Amino acid sequence: MWKKAFQKIDNSSLVVFRIFFGIIFLAEAVGALALKWVDRNFIDTTTNFTFIGFEWLLHLQNETMYVVFGLMAVASIGVMLGYKYRFSVIALTVLWSLAYFGQKTSYNNHYYLMWLIGLIMCFLPANANASIDAKQNPSIKKNYMPQWVRLVFIIQVSCVYFYATIAKFYPDWLDGTVTRNMFMGMTNVPENVQMLFKKTEFQLFIAYMGIAFDGLIVPALLWRRTRWFAIIASLIFHIFNSITLQIGVFPYFALSFCVFFFPPNQIRNFFFRKRPKEEYNGETTADYGTIFKYFFVPYLIIQILLPIRHWFIKGDVLWTEEAHRLSWRMMLRSRTGEVTFKVIDKKTNERLTFNNTELLNEKQCSRLNAPDVIWQMAHKIKDHFKSQGKDVAVYAMRSSVSINMRPSSRLIDPEVDLAAEEWSHFKHHDWVLEEKVQKDQSVKTNSMQNLKKLKHQK
């Protein structure tokens, strides 16, 4: 098995993917600038919710981000053309890291996947053919790569779809609640389409087709007899998502992985017909063997294990959100909520006046429905008053959260000073309460209010 991983195969799939990857990132970078995504998330803000541990990125969140995304576009072109490829792809991955880890207000799972693939591409010889590098330096030109390169992408994509399938096996998905809520929030489609979206049968059809697609697409792509059926299904599925969900470049990014599921010779014959055919007949190569053993093997083990960590943490991840991120729990639920903080001066025991809008914009306020974000906000409030020479305790007095438009429930223990708590990525926090619908009308939020919030978040 180990020897088979190092068998030579045609490298056309990797070369073609490099070009697609560059185009997709170019579209992402230019689109983020042109559509003011950069402004909304980095410029027109007082602060931001970075990934925990990446708070230092806040120092870059000003007009510098225009430069970051501009350089990202330039690096994308370098990747696409295979010009100074190693420098270009590393620069692209680092620049994207600054954007990805720097904010959670506009979080999408595909941002994580784009970062992972960028990391993978840093170590691969994707410029060995059809590149400016190979033209300028013929010594690097090769028509083959080891088999494991193709397998890395297949395993990575399999992880994404496998865990996305498993996550959908819960009541609100199986009874169509999630798809019903999703379609109720879509007002940018023709009226006759809206009528279709409102039909229970259609909502259930989409829910179960989502499970079927995620669960079967990889095996169908791998099996020769079903491969073209899977390609057509992928086109329909991803273009439908692109139109209805408006999730940027991800549908096209997902489609680009199809090149690794075809026999390498077919990709060569389709994209590089003039390239001479070479048969390797089981020949092996030691190229990049050290990188495979010491980077890619541990990397793939982490990718397989990381999404299951929430199974070992107390509570329902759907409610607690602990270990929700980086677990391929995609388009799985709607989550709305709000929180009001009580700030107490420790020296005088006086309650201080504070409003979330003093630090956050409207969209950021709408993200105060997850424990990690609420915890970060408590620490931001502490720092805010520290700058005024005050040492404060911060309590989440009113933290009402609704999952899938159910009646709201209190998320955070109001007796805990969150500003004094530590965060852990791998354990439950006792100040995150179990979901329990409150009888207090001040805590309840009806479905229409939640729908309005959901529309606003989108």
N, C-alpha and C positions, 0 to 999 in steps of 0.2 A: 504493500500500500504506500509506504514511504517513497519507494523507488518510483512508483507511478506518478507521484506528485511532481517529480522532477523530469518527467518525460517532456520532450520538445513538442510544442504545438505552434501553429501559425499565430503570430501576434496581431493580426488585423483587428480583432475585437477590442484589444486594449488601445490601439491607435485610434480607432474610430470613436471609442468612448472618450478618449482624451479630447477630441475635437468637440463632441457633444457637450462634455463637461465645461469646456471653455466658453462655448456659446451660451449655455444655461447660466453660468455665473456672470457673464457679461450682461445678459438680460436682467438678472437679479440686481446687479450693481447700478446699472443705468436706470432701471425702473424705480429703484429705491430713491434715487435722486430726483428723477423727473416727476414722480407721483408724490413727492414730499414726505415719503416714509421716514427718511432720515430726519427731516425737520420735526415731525410729530414725536419721534421716539428719542431723539438725542439733543435737538437744538431748543425746541420750545418747551423745555422742562427745567425745573429747579433742581431736581434730583432724579434718581432712577433706582429701580430694583434690579441690581445685577444678580448673577448667580452668586450664592453665598461663598465667600472667599475671594471674590473678584471685585471687591469694592474699590480697589485702586483704579479700576477702569473709569470711575466717575471723573477722574482728572482729565480724561480725553474727551468728555462728552460736551463739546461745544462746536464751534465751526471747524475744529480739527476733523470731525467726522465727514465733512465734505471731502477732505483730502483723502481720508481712509477709503471711502467708496470710489473716489476717482482713481486712486491707485489700484483698487480692486478691479476696476474695469480694465486698466492697462495690463495688469497681471493676467487677467482672464484671456486677453488677446494673445499674450505670450504663451499661455498654456495651449490655447486653440491651435496656434501656428507651430508650436513646438520650438519656440525661440527662447534660448537660455532657459530651457524647461525647468530644470531643477530649482533655479532661483525663482522663476515665475510661480511655480506651484507652491513652493514653501511660502513665498510672500503672500500669495492668495489665501492660503490656509491661515496664516497668522493674522492677516487683515480681517478675514471673516470671523476669526476668534474674538477680535475686539468688539465686533458687532453682536455676535451670538451670545457671548458670556456677559456682555455689557448691559443687557436689558431683558426683562421678562414680561413687559407690558404687552408686546406683540409676539407672544411665544407660539411657535409652530414646531411640530415634531420634525418636519422636513428640514428645518434649519439645522437640527442636530445631525440628521443624515448627511446633509451637505458638508458639514464640518468633518464627519467621520470619513467620508469618501475623499475629501481633500487631504486628510491625514494619510490615508492609504496611498493616494497617488504620489505623495512625496517620496515614497520608497520604491516606486515601480519604474521600469524603463519604457515609459509611454512615448518617449521621443525617439525610439530606435528606428522609426520609419515614418515616412510622410511628414517630415518635420524640417524646419530650417536648420536645426542642430545637426541632423544627419546629413544634410546637404553640405553644410560647411565643414563637418568633421566626419567623413565617410567611415572612420574606424569604429564609430559607435553604431553604425547601421546594421540591423539584424532583422531577419524575417521571422524569427521564432522567439518564444518565451517559455518558461517552465509551466507545466500544467497547473501548478498551485496558484498562479496568478489569477487564472479564470475561476478557480474554486473559491478563492477569497471573496470575490464579488458575489458568487452564488450563495455562499454561506451567509454573508452579510444581508443580502436581500431576503433570504429564507428566515433569518431572525426577525426581520421587520414584519413580514407577513404572518409568521407563525404566532408571535406574541400578540399581534393585532387581532388574530382570529380568536385566541384563547380569551382575550379581554372582553370580547363581545358576548360571551356566554354568561349573561346576567339578566335578570328579569326585565329591566327597562329597555334593553335592546331587543330581547326576544318577543316582547309584546308590542313592539312598534312605537313605544313612547318616545325614544330618542329621535327616530326618523320623523315622527309626527311633529315634535317640537322644532326640529331642524327645518322642515318645510313650512311650518307656520310663520317662521321668521323671514321667509323669502318673499319680498314684495317687488323685486326687480325683474320679474318674469311676466309674460303675457297672462291675461285673465284666464284663458282656457287652460293654460299650463297650471296655474294656481288651482283651478278646479280639480285637475288630475292629482296634484300634490295633496289635496285635502281628503282624497279617498283612502279609507283604511286599508283596502286591499293593496293599493299602490305602496303605501307606507310599509306594510309588512313585506311586500315583495322586495323593496329596496333593502330592508333590514336583513332579510335572509340571503339575498344576493350578495350583500356585503360580506357575510360570513362565508358564503360559498366561494366568492372570488378570492378573498384573503387566504382561505384554507387550501384552495386547489390550484391557484395560479402557478406556483413554483413547480409542483409535480407535472402540471400540464405543459409548461414550457420545456421541461427536461425531457419529456417523452415525445419522440419524433412524430407519432401519429396524431397527437393533440396539439402540437406546437403552433401551427398556424391558426387553429381555433382559439388558442390562448392569446395569440397576438391580436386577433380581431376583438376578442373580449376585453383585452387590455385597452385597446384604442377606445372602445365604447365607454368603458368604465371610467377611464381617466379624463376623457374629453367631457363626459357628463359631469364629473366632479369639477373640472375646470370652469364649466359654464355656470353650474348651480352654486357651488361652494366658493368660487372665486379665491382659490388658494395659491395664486401666483404660479411660479414655475414648477411646482412639485409634480403635477401630472406628467409633464414632459420629461422631467428628471427621472421619474419612475419608469417611463417608457424606454429611456436610453439604456437601461440595464439589460434589455432584451438581447443585445448583441452578444452577451456572454452565454446565452442559452442555445445558440445555434452552433453547429460544428464549425470550428475555426476556418476550415476551407471554404465553407459557404459564405462567410463574411468576406473573405478575401476575394472570392469570385464576384461578389456583388459590388463591393466598394473599390477594389483594386484589381481590375481585370487584366491590366497590363503587367502585373507583378508575376514573375516566373513561379510556377508551381513547384513546391518542394515537398517531398514525402520524407518523414522522419523515422517511420517504422520502429517506434519504441525507443529511439535514441534518448538519452538523458543528458541533462546539463546541470552543472553545479552553480550556474549563475545565480547570484542573490540567495544562495543557500543559507548563509549566516543570518541574513535579514529575516528569512522565513522562520528559522528556528527560534530566534531570540526576540523577534518583534511580532510577527504575524501569528504564531501559535499562541502566545500569551494574549494577544489582542483578541483573537477569536474566542478564546475561553472566557474572557471578560464579557464579550458581547453576548455569549450564551447565558452567562450567569447573572449579569447585572439586572436584566428585566424581571427576574424572579425574586429580587430581594424583598419586595413588599409582602410576599407570602410568609416571611419570617418576622414581620413587624406587626404588632398588635393593632387591631382595628381594620375596618374596611377601607381600602385605599381609595375607593370611590368617594368616600366622605372625608377621610383624614388628609388625602393627597400626599401622605408621606411615602416617598419612593415612587411617586407617580411619574415624575420626569425621567427621561432616558429609558423608558420601559415600553415604548411603542404602544401606548394606550391612546390611539389616534381617533379623533372625531367621535369620542365615546360617550360624551355627556355634555349637557349644558350646566353651567355653574354660575349662579348669581349670588350676590350678597353685599353686605356693607358692615362697617364696624365704626363704633364711636369710642374714642379713647378718653380715659380719665387720667389726668396728669396731676400728680401730687408732689409738691415741694417737700423733700425729705427733712429739710431744716425747720420749716415753719408749719409743716403739715397742712399747708394751704392748697386748695385745689386751684390749679392754673387754667386759664382759658386757652383752648387750642382747637383749631379746625383743620381737618385733613387738607383742605384746599390751600392752606398756608405753604405746604410743601409739594402738593401733587396737583396735576391737571385732572380734568374730568375722567379721562380714560384710565389713568393710573388709579384713581379712587375706585373705579369699578373693578379693579383687580384685587381689592382688599377682601378676598373671599377664600384665600388659601393660607394655611398656617405659616408657611415660610415667608410669605409676603407680609402677613400681619406682624410676625416676629421682627422682620427687617424694619417695618414701619415704626414699631415701638423703639427700636434702637436709633432710628433717625430722629424721632421725637426727643429722645434723651440727648442726642448730640445737639439738636436744635436749641434746647434750653441750656445745655452746657456752655454753648457759645455766649449765653447771656449771664454766665456765672452761677447757674442754678443746677443743683443735683436733684433729679426727679425720679419718681417711680411711675411706671406707665402701665395702665390696666385696660384691657379690652372690655369695656362695660357693656357694650351692645354689639354682638357679633352674630348677625343673623345670616344664614346661608341656606340656599335652596338648590337641590340637585334635581335636574330634569323637571323643574317647575313644580316640584312638590312643595307643600307648606314649609316655611323656613324653620330652622332649628338653630339653637345657639352652638357655635363652634368652639369658642375659647372660654376657659374658666375665668370669670371676671375677678376672682380673688388673687390671681397670680400676677406679680410684677414681671411682665414680659421683658422689660429692659434689663432684668437681672438674670435672665435665663440664658443658657447656652444652647446652641443648635447642633444636632447630630443628624447626619444623612442616613444613618443605619439603625435607628431605634425610634420607638414611639415616644412622644412627649406627653406626659400626663396632663398637661394643661390643654390638650386637644380633647374635647369632650366627645362622647358617643352621640350619634345622631338620635335626637329625640324631639319630636314635634312639640313646640311650646303651645300651651293653652292661652298664654298671654297674647291678647290681640295686638299689642305693640310690637311683638316679635314676628307675627305672621305676615307673610307677603303672598298675595294671591297670584294666580297664574298669569293674569294679564300684566301685573306689575313686573313679574319676572320676564315675561316675553319682551316688554319694552326695554328692560335692562339688557337682555340678550341681543336685541336688535342694535342697541347703542354700542355694545362691546364689539359687534361685528363692524 
